[in-house]
């Protein structure tokens, strides 16, 4: 009898894990399809645009953004010297980028290690990204630490999506295509633009409008003593809009992004003051891009960090 029970249990385990493997592969295939669409979309859109003078178009940007671009793209602090340098130096425009990332996320009162890959379509004329993250149910408990949780954050074809799935089998959360989700995911694309700084160049067909410099976005954030400017993006694919505030360090690099972002409370999504910080920059492909980042929501005058990430690898695809 015991032998029969054991055989039945073993057969159940084999069938269960075979099903889990099948569902995980289906999840990955779906992500690969999304990734290919995002990469193709950026190429198609930019090829339809006429090339304009980078010098002339950059002059239309707020001064703080101009200074940032000179620092990030040319490693030059002085805007006048950077403008002269730019006339004799070609700029490589980013088509898309694949980023490998690792770090920790704070979930259910505990920090969970994660690994993620992110693919971004970098033209503001067709913004899009897919963030594919995997973590575990528990960081230390036996068995549970080997059971994967998949998180998918997406903005593609004008639609946002947030999916959380356990082992590819049990759906924990899924939000897609609502006005709020679309805006929240487009906001993430805009907030992470220091990872692909050429997306700020207006000649790429950018639909980013700039609010008067040193006009703070409404929220409980402490006063920022450096330069700051608000940017608003409109995605013409869906008329989705998002707005963030760029805050700058003394050296001209972007130190943080402030915005209203959704967070789940009591089973509902609510808009709350959010801040993403770029802790460290490093040179990649001749550009200064963030390698360490963190993000959190402001609660009772304190930034409650829920995300700490390190970008370990950048694979940029530039236009010819």
C-alpha positions as CSV (number, residue, x, y, z in Angstrom):
1,X,0.0,0.0,0.0
2,X,2.8,2.5,0.9
3,X,4.5,1.6,-2.3
4,X,1.4,2.4,-4.3
5,X,0.9,5.7,-2.5
6,X,4.5,6.6,-3.1
7,X,4.2,5.8,-6.8
8,X,1.1,7.9,-7.1
9,X,2.7,10.9,-5.3
10,X,5.8,10.6,-7.5
11,X,3.6,10.6,-10.6
12,X,1.7,13.7,-9.3
13,X,5.0,15.5,-8.7
14,X,6.3,14.6,-12.2
15,X,3.0,15.8,-13.8
16,X,2.9,19.0,-11.7
17,X,6.5,20.1,-12.5
18,X,6.1,19.2,-16.1
19,X,3.1,21.5,-16.2
20,X,5.0,24.2,-14.4
21,X,7.9,23.9,-16.9
22,X,5.4,24.1,-19.8
23,X,3.7,27.2,-18.4
24,X,7.1,28.9,-17.7
25,X,8.2,28.3,-21.3
26,X,4.9,29.8,-22.5
27,X,5.4,32.9,-20.4
28,X,8.9,33.3,-21.9
29,X,7.7,32.8,-25.4
30,X,5.1,35.5,-24.9
31,X,7.8,37.8,-23.6
32,X,10.0,37.1,-26.5
33,X,7.2,38.1,-28.9
34,X,6.7,41.3,-27.0
35,X,10.4,42.1,-27.1
36,X,10.7,41.5,-30.8
37,X,7.7,43.9,-31.4
38,X,9.3,46.6,-29.2
39,X,12.6,46.4,-31.0
40,X,11.0,46.4,-34.5
41,X,8.8,49.3,-33.6
42,X,11.6,51.6,-32.7
43,X,13.4,51.0,-36.0
44,X,10.3,51.4,-38.1
45,X,9.3,54.7,-36.6
46,X,12.7,56.5,-36.7
47,X,13.3,55.5,-40.3
48,X,10.1,57.5,-41.2
49,X,11.6,60.7,-39.7
50,X,13.7,63.3,-41.5
51,X,17.0,64.0,-39.9
52,X,17.3,67.5,-38.4
53,X,20.1,69.5,-36.9
54,X,21.0,68.2,-33.5
55,X,22.5,71.5,-32.5
56,X,19.4,73.5,-33.5
57,X,17.0,71.1,-31.8
58,X,18.9,70.8,-28.6
59,X,18.8,74.6,-28.3
60,X,15.1,74.4,-27.9
61,X,15.4,72.3,-24.7
62,X,15.4,73.8,-21.1
63,X,18.9,74.8,-20.1
64,X,19.1,72.1,-17.4
65,X,18.3,69.4,-20.0
66,X,20.9,70.8,-22.4
67,X,23.5,70.7,-19.6
68,X,22.5,67.2,-18.7
69,X,22.8,66.0,-22.3
70,X,26.3,67.6,-22.8
71,X,27.4,65.8,-19.6
72,X,25.8,62.5,-20.4
73,X,26.6,62.3,-24.1
74,X,30.0,64.1,-24.3
75,X,31.2,64.1,-20.6
76,X,31.5,67.9,-20.8
77,X,30.2,70.2,-18.1
78,X,30.1,73.5,-20.0
79,X,27.2,73.9,-22.5
80,X,29.0,76.4,-24.7
81,X,32.1,74.2,-25.0
82,X,29.8,71.2,-25.5
83,X,27.9,72.9,-28.4
84,X,31.2,73.6,-30.2
85,X,32.3,70.0,-29.6
86,X,29.0,68.7,-30.8
87,X,29.4,70.4,-34.2
88,X,32.5,68.2,-35.0
89,X,31.4,65.0,-33.2
90,X,28.6,62.7,-34.4
91,X,26.0,61.5,-31.9
92,X,25.1,57.8,-32.0
93,X,21.3,57.7,-31.6
94,X,20.0,54.8,-29.5
95,X,17.4,52.6,-31.3
96,X,16.8,50.2,-28.4
97,X,18.7,48.8,-25.4
98,X,18.7,45.6,-23.5
99,X,19.6,45.9,-19.8
100,X,20.5,43.1,-17.3
101,X,19.6,44.0,-13.8
102,X,19.8,42.5,-10.3
103,X,18.9,43.8,-6.8
104,X,16.3,43.6,-4.1
105,X,12.6,44.4,-3.9
106,X,10.6,44.9,-0.7
107,X,7.5,42.7,-0.7
108,X,5.3,41.7,2.2
109,X,7.7,43.1,4.8
110,X,10.8,41.3,3.5
111,X,13.5,42.0,0.9
112,X,13.6,39.5,-2.0
113,X,16.5,39.2,-4.4
114,X,15.6,39.5,-8.0
115,X,17.1,39.3,-11.5
116,X,15.6,41.1,-14.4
117,X,16.1,41.9,-18.1
118,X,14.6,45.0,-19.7
119,X,14.2,45.8,-23.4
120,X,13.4,49.4,-24.4
121,X,12.3,51.0,-27.6
122,X,14.0,54.4,-27.2
123,X,12.2,56.7,-29.6
124,X,9.7,59.0,-27.9
125,X,7.7,58.7,-31.1
126,X,7.1,55.1,-30.2
127,X,8.0,54.6,-26.6
128,X,7.9,51.1,-25.2
129,X,9.6,48.6,-22.8
130,X,9.3,45.1,-21.4
131,X,10.7,44.5,-17.9
132,X,10.9,40.7,-17.1
133,X,11.7,40.1,-13.5
134,X,12.1,36.8,-11.5
135,X,12.3,36.4,-7.8
136,X,11.2,33.8,-5.2
137,X,8.3,33.4,-2.8
138,X,10.7,33.6,0.2
139,X,14.4,34.5,0.3
140,X,15.6,31.9,2.8
141,X,13.0,29.2,3.6
142,X,13.7,25.7,2.2
143,X,11.7,24.9,-1.0
144,X,10.0,28.3,-1.0
145,X,13.2,30.0,-2.1
146,X,13.3,27.9,-5.2
147,X,9.7,28.6,-6.2
148,X,9.8,31.5,-8.8
149,X,7.6,34.5,-8.9
150,X,7.6,36.3,-12.3
151,X,6.8,40.0,-12.7
152,X,6.2,41.6,-16.0
153,X,6.0,45.4,-16.4
154,X,5.1,46.5,-20.0
155,X,4.4,49.5,-22.1
156,X,3.8,48.6,-25.7
157,X,1.6,49.8,-28.6
158,X,0.2,52.5,-26.3
159,X,-0.9,50.0,-23.6
160,X,0.5,49.3,-20.1
161,X,0.5,46.0,-18.4
162,X,1.5,44.7,-14.9
163,X,1.4,41.0,-14.3
164,X,2.6,38.9,-11.3
165,X,2.6,35.1,-11.7
166,X,3.7,32.3,-9.4
167,X,5.7,29.5,-11.3
168,X,3.9,30.4,-14.5
169,X,0.8,28.7,-13.1
170,X,-1.0,30.9,-10.6
171,X,-1.8,34.5,-11.5
172,X,-1.3,36.8,-8.5
173,X,-2.1,40.1,-10.2
174,X,-2.9,41.3,-13.7
175,X,-3.7,44.9,-14.8
176,X,-3.8,45.9,-18.4
177,X,-5.0,48.6,-20.8
178,X,-6.8,50.9,-18.3
179,X,-6.2,54.7,-18.5
180,X,-4.3,54.6,-15.2
181,X,-2.1,51.6,-16.0
182,X,-1.2,53.1,-19.4
183,X,-0.2,56.4,-17.8
184,X,1.7,54.7,-15.0
185,X,3.8,52.6,-17.4
186,X,4.4,55.5,-19.8
187,X,5.6,57.4,-16.7
188,X,8.1,54.7,-16.0
189,X,9.5,54.9,-19.6
190,X,9.9,58.7,-19.1
191,X,11.4,58.4,-15.6
192,X,14.1,55.9,-16.8
193,X,15.2,58.1,-19.8
194,X,18.7,58.6,-18.3
195,X,19.3,54.9,-19.3
196,X,18.8,56.0,-22.9
197,X,19.5,59.7,-22.9
198,X,19.4,60.3,-26.7
199,X,15.6,59.9,-26.4
200,X,15.5,63.5,-25.1
201,X,16.7,64.9,-28.4
202,X,13.7,66.6,-30.1
203,X,14.6,65.5,-33.7
204,X,13.6,62.0,-32.8
205,X,9.9,63.0,-33.0
206,X,9.7,63.5,-29.3
207,X,6.3,64.4,-27.9
208,X,7.8,65.8,-24.7
209,X,6.7,69.2,-23.6
210,X,8.5,71.2,-21.0
211,X,6.9,73.1,-18.1
212,X,8.6,76.2,-17.0
213,X,11.9,75.5,-15.2
214,X,11.9,75.5,-11.4
215,X,8.2,74.9,-11.3
216,X,7.8,72.0,-8.8
217,X,5.3,69.1,-9.4
218,X,2.7,69.0,-6.6
219,X,3.5,66.6,-3.8
220,X,5.0,66.2,-0.2
221,X,8.6,66.0,-1.4
222,X,11.2,68.0,0.4
223,X,12.5,71.0,-1.4
224,X,15.1,70.3,-4.1
225,X,17.9,72.9,-3.9
226,X,19.4,72.2,-7.3
227,X,17.9,72.7,-10.8
228,X,14.7,70.9,-11.8
229,X,12.3,70.9,-14.7
230,X,9.0,69.1,-15.4
231,X,8.5,67.1,-18.6
232,X,5.2,65.8,-20.0
233,X,5.1,63.1,-22.7
234,X,2.1,62.3,-24.9
235,X,2.0,59.0,-26.8
236,X,0.0,59.6,-29.9
237,X,-0.6,55.9,-30.3
238,X,-3.2,56.1,-27.5
239,X,-3.2,59.7,-26.4
240,X,-1.7,58.5,-23.1
241,X,0.0,61.2,-21.1
242,X,2.5,61.1,-18.2
243,X,4.5,63.8,-16.3
244,X,7.6,63.7,-14.2
245,X,10.0,66.2,-12.6
246,X,13.7,65.9,-13.3
247,X,16.0,66.9,-10.5
248,X,19.6,67.6,-11.2
249,X,22.9,67.4,-9.3
250,X,25.5,70.1,-9.2
251,X,27.5,68.3,-11.9
252,X,24.5,68.5,-14.3
253,X,23.5,64.8,-14.1
254,X,19.9,63.8,-13.2
255,X,19.8,62.9,-9.5
256,X,16.2,61.8,-9.2
257,X,12.8,61.7,-10.7
258,X,9.6,62.7,-8.9
259,X,6.1,61.9,-10.0
260,X,2.7,60.5,-9.0
261,X,2.7,56.8,-9.4
262,X,0.2,54.0,-8.6
263,X,0.5,51.7,-5.6
264,X,-1.8,49.0,-4.5
265,X,-3.6,49.6,-1.2
266,X,-6.4,47.3,0.1
267,X,-6.8,45.7,-3.3
268,X,-7.1,49.0,-5.1
269,X,-4.6,51.1,-7.1
270,X,-4.1,54.6,-5.8
271,X,-1.9,57.4,-7.0
272,X,0.9,58.3,-4.5
273,X,4.0,60.5,-4.5
274,X,6.9,58.5,-5.9
275,X,10.6,59.1,-6.3
276,X,13.3,57.3,-8.2
277,X,16.9,58.0,-7.5
278,X,20.0,57.4,-9.6
279,X,22.6,56.6,-7.0
280,X,25.6,56.0,-9.3
281,X,26.5,56.7,-12.9
282,X,29.2,55.0,-15.0
283,X,30.4,55.2,-18.6
284,X,28.9,52.8,-21.1
285,X,29.3,53.1,-24.9
286,X,30.7,56.6,-24.4
287,X,27.7,57.8,-22.3
288,X,27.2,58.3,-18.6
289,X,24.2,56.2,-17.6
290,X,22.9,55.1,-14.2
291,X,24.3,51.8,-12.9
292,X,22.6,51.9,-9.4
293,X,19.1,53.0,-8.8
294,X,16.5,52.9,-6.1
295,X,12.8,53.9,-5.8
296,X,10.2,54.4,-3.2
297,X,7.0,56.1,-2.1
298,X,6.8,59.1,0.2
299,X,5.0,58.3,3.4
300,X,4.7,60.7,6.4
301,X,7.6,62.8,5.2
302,X,9.9,59.8,4.6
303,X,10.9,58.0,1.4
304,X,10.0,54.3,1.9
305,X,12.3,52.5,-0.5
306,X,10.9,49.3,-2.1
307,X,13.4,48.8,-5.0
308,X,17.2,48.7,-5.1
309,X,18.7,47.8,-8.4
310,X,22.1,47.5,-10.2
311,X,22.3,47.6,-13.9
312,X,25.0,45.0,-14.7
313,X,25.0,45.0,-18.5
314,X,23.9,47.4,-21.3
315,X,23.5,46.2,-24.8
316,X,22.8,49.2,-27.0
317,X,21.6,49.1,-30.6
318,X,22.4,52.3,-32.4
319,X,21.0,53.6,-35.7
320,X,23.4,53.5,-38.6
